[in-house]
């Protein structure tokens, strides 16, 4: 009887512990982050990926209001996109033109938004380089490797 209780206690302790990776992923990454998203105003369905400067990609779960680790971006892709972001200087762009299909890039530090660039209105044409960055980055982030 004592052996059964001891074994069950040990199993309970082992299964209740978190791995180091789980604990690390619970924390919001620090530093500059870029939320790339798109969605429809009619249905309210949005998809958002968050790229951290360290290459970690999270997918935002709107239903449970949380960020879920998705993947690591390769160093080559990370450097490429960070150079494009620097060239466009996203922190200085002021644009708030949502439409039926809305696209956005939100520059954040941690979870705090610094600048949100939104476009999609049928009577507003966003800068081509910004649209190209969004499409290229969104497509790369949503790929499951």
Secondary structure, DSSP 8 states (H G I E B T S, - for coil): -HHHHHHHHHHHHHHH---HHHHHHHS---SEEEEEEEEETTT--EEEEEEETTSEEEEEETTTTEEEEEEE--HHHHHHHHHHHHHHTGGG---B---SEEEEEEEEETTEEEEEEEE--TT----HHHHHHHHHHHHHHH---
